[in-house]
Amino acid sequence: MHLISIRNLRKDSSQYPHLKQIINEWYSTLRKAEWQSLEDVRRIYKNAEAVGNFTVFNIKGNNYRLIVGIDYENQVVYYKYLLTHAEYNRNKWKNDPYF
């Protein structure tokens, strides 16, 4: 899989230095993956879920949400948001036109 906007993910995650290793591990896994469906994603990330057109990953014990769009056919992941649990629950991210 190829991640679009890794720069934005790194910038957003820099607000939370304690997430650096987790984000790097997620990215490393993503680069090696050849996911064809959400079921493939869930083999590695059991708590990943589809919400609208996005895939949501629970990060650091459910304290953060990593939100991406996945184009399985073209093997591309589009980084959208890295949110705290509280920010995620406000649902402002659902205003994204891709949602």
N, C-alpha and C positions, 0 to 999 in steps of 0.2 A: 504494500500500500504506500501511496505517496501522500504526504501531508502538505496541504496548502495553508499558508500563513503560520508556519513554525515561528517566524519572527514575532508575530502578534502573541502567540502562546507564550513564548519566552518572556516577552515584555509584561504580559498580564501576570504570569506566575512569579515574576520578580518581586511582586508585592508580598508574596508569601514564601520566604526563603526556605521554610520547613517543607515545602512541597517540591523542591528542586529534584531530589532523588526520585520521587514518585513519578513526576512528569517525565524525567529522563528515561525511566524504566518503561513507562507507557509508550513513549515515542520509539524506543528501541524495539519493543514488541510489535508495534504498528508497522514499522519498516520491514519486518520479516514476514508479516501476515499476508495472506492471500484470501481474505474473507470474501465469501460469496453471499452471505446473508447474516441477519442478526443472530441466528442460531450459531454460526461460526464464531461470532464475536463472543457470545455467551459461553462458549467452551473455555475461554480464557478469563473473561470478565463476567462472572455469573450474575452480577447485579446490573449489567448494562440493560437499558431499556429504550424502546422506541417511544418518543413523545412527539407527535406531529411528524414532521419530516426529519427530525433530529434523532441522534442517538445520544443518550445521556449516560455518562460514567460516574459512579460514586467514587469519590477520591478521599483518601485519608479517613477511613471509618465513617463515611457518609457526611463528613463535615463540609465537603466541597463538591461541586458538580462541574464536570468537564463536558461541554456540549459541542457536538460536531455533526456535520452532515456527511453521510457516506454514500459515495457512488460506487457500488459494488462492481458494476459492469466495467468501469474504467479504472478501478482500483485506486480511487482518490478519496481522501478524507479532507474535509474542509473544516478547519478550526473555526468555531463561532464564539464561544464564551467559556470563561472559567469563573464560576460564581461560588460564593459561600452558600451554605444551606439556606440562610435567611434571604439572601438576594434571589436565589432560585425560587423560593416560595412566594416572592412578590409577583412573579409571572411576567415581569416587564419584557423578558427575553422572548416571550411568546408573540410580541409585536413584530418580531423579525419577519420580513416579507417571505422568507423561505419556509417559515414554520407552517 
